[in-house]
Amino acid sequence: MVSAIPNTPALIGKGMTVTCFQAPMTQEEYELCNWVFKCVGKVVSLPEHAMNGVVALNGSSPAYVFMMIEAMADAAVRNGIPRELAYEIVAQSVMGSAAMVIETKTHPAVLKDAVCSPGGTTIEAVYALEKGGFRATLMDAMQACTDKANDLGKK
């Protein structure tokens, strides 16, 4: 048996699917399963005990990113940038930033630090995010998602 947690970017062939193989399978069955999911993006496998955490990390995470994109576009509109252009700019920035993490294999903190000039605008924005609990709020949201998945798994 195979459990799989894909995400909505699979709809455009850019998804991430996390699989869990819970029963013995032949190499051919394993390869066929992975081939199916690779048709809609990337695939990794994790053990069963990690799957509820994957719900928050993979299945639900596009919603968090969409909310961030929407909020950033709203701020841009507030500052006079047309909405459609704001969505295009921020979506490209998010996509490019994600590609940098994947392609350079550089820790996200190092990449963030490279953008933060001493006394500059970016570090001021990072400070405001930290002051508002950005990371803690995101981690709390992911934990709430994982807790809900755990509760649903018990039913």
Secondary structure, DSSP 4 states (H G I P E B T S, - for coil): -EEEE--GGGGGT-EEEEEEE-S---HHHHHHHHHHHHTTEEEEE--GGGHHHHIIIIISHHHHHHHHHHHHHHHHHHTT--HHHHHHHHHHHHHHHHHHHHHH---HHHHHHHH--TTSHHHHHHHHHHHTTHHHHHHHHHHHHHHHHHHHHH-
